[in-house]
Amino acid sequence: MSDQSLLWQITPKKGGNVSYLFGTMHVRDLRAFEWLELAQRHLRNCTLFATEYDFMETDPDALTAALKLPEGKDLQQLISRGAWKKLDRIARKKLQTTAEVFRHEHPMSVSSTLSMMHLMSETPYSLDETLWHYARSLNIPTTGVERFSEQIETIHKIPFELHLKGLTWLLKNASRHKTRMRKMLSLYMAGNINSLYKSAKKDAKGMRNVLLYQRNRIMAERFVEMASSTSLFCAVGAGHLGGGKGMLRLIKKAGFNITPVRHDPA
C-alpha cells in the first residue's frame, strides 16, 4: 500500500454504497487530531459508524479486572529490584506519585500509562472516542468490528511473561521509548500507515497472529459485511490498515475498490 493516508474511501467494485476506513491513535494528544475535521466531514455522509468495539459495550468491572494482577500477585515481586526502583523514580518525576500505585496493576496497564506520559493529554476523549461521540451527536447508529469481550480475551491470550518482559524493557529503555513514541506520532500525522504497520508488527513480535493478523481478518470481514449493505465509517487503530495482511488489502481482496482520501493541512 504505497499511498500515504489515514482515511480511505471504500466502494464495492460492482457499485454501491460509499464507505470509509480511518486509522486512529488511541490518544488524547491534539497533534493526532489533525485529521479529525476531514474524518468528520466524511462521517456526516455515512449511515453507520464503527470503532474497534462499540464503547456502549464497555464493561467497567470486566475492564478493571483485566487490568489488575490476579489475587495475591504483587508487581514488585514480579520484576527486578532495579526495575521497581526505576518505576518509582519515573512515577515520582513524571506522575507526581510513587510506584505504590502500580503494585497491583497488570504490567500491560503500567506499560500503557508509561507510554502515554510521553504524549500530551489535551482532550476529554481519545481520537476514536471523539469520533464516536460525534457520530452519536448526529444520531448515527454505532457498532464495532470487534466485541469488547474479544478485546479482553486478546489480553488474556498474551502470555503473562511477555507482558512482564515488555514492561521491563520499557523501564530499562525509557529514553529510547520516548523517542519512539514521538516518532510514531510523527508517522501518524504524515499518514504513513506502512511504517505504522511495521511498528505494530515489531511490537507484536511473537504474538503477531493474535494481536494483528487474526484481529485484522475478523475486523475486515465484519467491515465487508456492513459495507455491503450500508454506508459505513469505520475507525480502528492505524497499525491495522497497512501491510500484506492489513485490513485494506483484505477488504480489496473481498471485492472493493480502495482510494486514499487526501489531507491537505492548512
FENPEPE-V153889 format. One record per pair of residues at least 24 apart in sequence whose ideal C-beta (glycine too) atoms are under 6 Angstrom apart, sorted by the first residue. I is the first residue (numbers start at 0). J is the second residue. D is the distance in whole Angstrom. If there is no record, write none. Layout:
i->I j->J d->D
i->I j->J d->D
//
This chain:
i->0 j->241 d->5
i->0 j->247 d->6
i->2 j->259 d->4
i->3 j->190 d->4
i->3 j->191 d->5
i->4 j->190 d->5
i->4 j->259 d->4
i->4 j->260 d->6
i->5 j->34 d->5
i->5 j->190 d->5
i->5 j->237 d->6
i->6 j->260 d->4
i->7 j->257 d->5
i->7 j->259 d->6
i->8 j->258 d->4
i->8 j->260 d->6
i->9 j->226 d->6
i->9 j->255 d->5
i->9 j->257 d->6
i->10 j->256 d->5
i->11 j->255 d->6
i->12 j->254 d->5
i->12 j->256 d->6
i->16 j->229 d->6
i->16 j->230 d->4
i->17 j->230 d->6
i->18 j->226 d->4
i->18 j->230 d->6
i->18 j->231 d->4
i->19 j->232 d->5
i->20 j->233 d->5
i->21 j->234 d->5
i->22 j->192 d->6
i->22 j->237 d->3
i->22 j->240 d->5
i->23 j->126 d->5
i->23 j->127 d->4
i->23 j->234 d->5
i->24 j->126 d->6
i->24 j->187 d->5
i->25 j->125 d->5
i->26 j->118 d->5
i->26 j->125 d->6
i->27 j->120 d->5
i->27 j->122 d->5
i->27 j->125 d->5
i->28 j->118 d->4
i->28 j->119 d->4
i->29 j->121 d->5
i->30 j->184 d->6
i->31 j->126 d->5
i->31 j->187 d->6
i->33 j->188 d->6
i->34 j->262 d->6
i->37 j->262 d->5
i->39 j->133 d->6
i->42 j->232 d->5
i->45 j->230 d->4
i->45 j->232 d->4
i->46 j->229 d->5
i->46 j->230 d->5
i->47 j->140 d->6
i->47 j->229 d->5
i->47 j->231 d->5
i->48 j->134 d->4
i->48 j->139 d->5
i->48 j->141 d->5
i->48 j->232 d->5
i->49 j->142 d->5
i->49 j->143 d->6
i->49 j->144 d->5
i->49 j->233 d->4
i->50 j->127 d->5
i->50 j->131 d->6
i->50 j->143 d->6
i->50 j->234 d->5
i->51 j->145 d->5
i->51 j->235 d->5
i->52 j->143 d->4
i->52 j->145 d->5
i->52 j->146 d->6
i->52 j->147 d->5
i->52 j->150 d->6
i->53 j->141 d->5
i->53 j->142 d->5
i->53 j->143 d->4
i->54 j->131 d->5
i->56 j->147 d->4
i->57 j->147 d->6
i->61 j->151 d->6
i->65 j->151 d->5
i->65 j->154 d->5
i->66 j->105 d->5
i->66 j->108 d->4
i->67 j->103 d->6
i->68 j->103 d->5
i->68 j->105 d->6
i->74 j->101 d->6
i->74 j->102 d->5
i->77 j->163 d->6
i->78 j->167 d->6
i->82 j->167 d->5
i->82 j->170 d->5
i->85 j->170 d->5
i->86 j->170 d->6
i->106 j->162 d->4
i->106 j->163 d->5
i->106 j->166 d->4
i->107 j->162 d->5
i->109 j->166 d->6
i->110 j->165 d->6
i->110 j->166 d->5
i->110 j->169 d->6
i->113 j->169 d->6
i->117 j->177 d->5
i->117 j->180 d->4
i->127 j->234 d->5
i->130 j->234 d->5
i->144 j->218 d->4
i->144 j->221 d->4
i->144 j->222 d->6
i->156 j->209 d->5
i->157 j->206 d->6
i->192 j->237 d->6
i->192 j->240 d->5
i->192 j->241 d->4
i->193 j->241 d->5
i->195 j->237 d->5
i->195 j->238 d->5
i->196 j->238 d->6
i->196 j->241 d->4
i->196 j->242 d->4
i->196 j->245 d->6
i->199 j->238 d->3
i->212 j->244 d->5
i->215 j->239 d->5
i->215 j->244 d->6
i->215 j->245 d->6
i->215 j->246 d->5
i->218 j->246 d->6
i->219 j->246 d->5
i->219 j->249 d->4
i->219 j->250 d->5
i->223 j->253 d->5
//
